[in-house]
Structure formats: C-alpha cells, structure tokens
Amino acid sequence: MRCNLGTADRMIRIITGAIIIGLGLYFDSWWGIIGLLPLLTGTFCWCALYVPLKINTNNNNT
C-alpha cells in the first residue's frame, strides 16, 4: 500500500475520528464505532476509497 493521504488530510481524519469516538462514549452510543474508520485511515496513511477514484493528497507521492 502506498501512502495516498497528505499531512492535512491525515490530521483532519485523526481529529474527526477521535471526536466521533469521544461523542459515542459520552452519549453511550455504539455509533462511536464509526469514528474508527477515519481514525484508522489517518493512522495508516491510506484510504481505500481514494484508490479507485485515483485521488492522492500526498505531495511526496511515496
């Protein structure tokens, strides 16, 4: 897997995922699990949806 997320994209995903998980815990709702998707894609620096759409926000193209 090649990194297809840039720094800003990664930070937005990690922060958004953490907020969604936090809200899920605060409201005692299982919907917080949805926050794992942006958190994991930001952590691993790879988004599966970007591959078929040929999107790459990584400036280094590594």
Stockholm file with secondary structure:
# STOCKHOLM 1.0

chainA/1-62         MRCNLGTADRMIRIITGAIIIGLGLYFDSWWGIIGLLPLLTGTFCWCALYVPLKINTNNNNT
#=GR chainA/1-62 SS CCCCCCHHHHHHHHHHHHHHHHHHHHTTCGGGGGGHHHHHHHHHTCCTTHHHHTCCCCTTCC
#=GC SS_cons        CCCCCCHHHHHHHHHHHHHHHHHHHHTTCGGGGGGHHHHHHHHHTCCTTHHHHTCCCCTTCC
//
